Amino acid sequence: MNEPIESTIPSLPEAGFVVIFGGSGDLAKRKLLPALARLRTEGLLPKEFAILSVGRSPLTDETFRSRAGRASQAILENLHYCQADYTPEGARVVDARMKEIAAERGLPLNALFYLSVPPDTFQPIIASLSEAGLVKEHCNGRGWSRVIIEKPFGRDLASARKLNADILPHLTEHQIYRIDHYLGKEGVQNLLVFRFANPIFEPIWSARHIDNIQITAAETLGVEGRGGYYETAGVLRDMIQNHLMQVLCLTCMEPPASLSPDDVRNEKVKVLKALRPLVLSGEDSDVVRGQYGPGRVEEQEVPGYRDEPDVPETSTTETFAALRCHIDNFRWAGVPIYLRSGKRMGHKGTQITINFKEGAKILFNALPGVVPPRNRIIFHIQPEEGILLELGTKRPGQSIRIERTAMDFAYREAFEHDSPEAYERLLLDAWRGDATLFVRSDEAELSWKYLQPVIEKWSTTSGKSKIPLYPAGTDGPEAAEGLLARDGREWVDFVQST
Ligand code: BG6
């Protein structure tokens, strides 16, 4: 059953460097280094490579290695450390260190720079690398050079545009890899395969057959000590502008001309361009926000958002948002796409639900009490990955009773391997020079442009009473139910593949 249908065996990346700015930080320790270690264990990295962590603390290679943690054992001897700041002088120190290591290890000077640092340092680091000649490809003995930029890419339309404008003089677009870790998730990548490798679905993937689409990313966690950061973000910036908008694009885009990075990204851009401006107030408002108050999550009492460290008592930052979006193109005219995401909700999981239209009210509907359920396809992205096709089925018995049943596909059962972590795939792709799963400048800007009016509206209200509270451990504020109820719909509960 599980015969692999792979058209290409992924090529090994070329020997070279991964240079991580912020390599002694939390993301590197928890995600990046373990991802690289797993890639190495799976034989997906070149024989020779070096990982150079750049930071301001005075560490030696040995101390850095000893801090790397058990999950990074497989790459321990490839790890190096270099103390440097983010100035051109610092970049020259990095350059000298790379050349030293290259000579020791016989490595070419190919470089994948990873900016795992606060966003206000993206521009100075790139400018310094550029001034020191480190991002000039194929010059002075250098090979290729690419830069992965961690999120957030801007905090509104103006800052995203400025960041693009500030870095584009130093790098060409093909060197820039704006990361969105949702694109590295197996279930998200499968959206394209599901839609375009299974021709039975294409004819029904439109307003003709689909009533509405729902994309939910719910978390049970709170802000986990990141109150300071979260106060500057909120769920709209933290989850919706990037992760959920990307999922929306992949769910709704037209088939690309090819799987090349630009063909795929061109189609996503067309979706973003076709989004109808959101209505922000009144009875027809498309937006709802909320903030968690104290409550119970997974049997534990938890404090409200305003009681979290570094959060002011008067905060109006949204920890929950729901949006009703419309894509004004031929395929999707009239189909609402509901997005919602929140912290401290009653369950944890990301799910995309395609709700099909009702059948004609004839035949079975004519029988008293028999209402065939609507068909649904549910993509589970996490925690377990799977796809559910819900059907109406005759309940065994002497009369006709129709019940909702599910054809349930769980990755865990169908494939022997656990899915790779998102960062594994993304690091490998960037190292191989494949930008398909990274966000292009126009995508980032268009997504901000769409949400900019909401950002502005929400940032101008202040005072506690202005944001509805929802008890931690629930599905968000009541208004989120109202958003769908007005349309005669309701949110589909989180259903987990079995
Ligand atoms: C990050 C956000 O981008 O995504 C976090 O900054 C959020 O606030 C996280 O918790 C969710 O990612 P995942 O992979 O756990 O769904």
Boltz pocket constraint, residues with backbone or C-beta under 6 A from the ligand:
constraints:
  - pocket:
      binder: B
      contacts: [[A, 151], [A, 219], [A, 238], [A, 239], [A, 350]]
      max_distance: 6.0
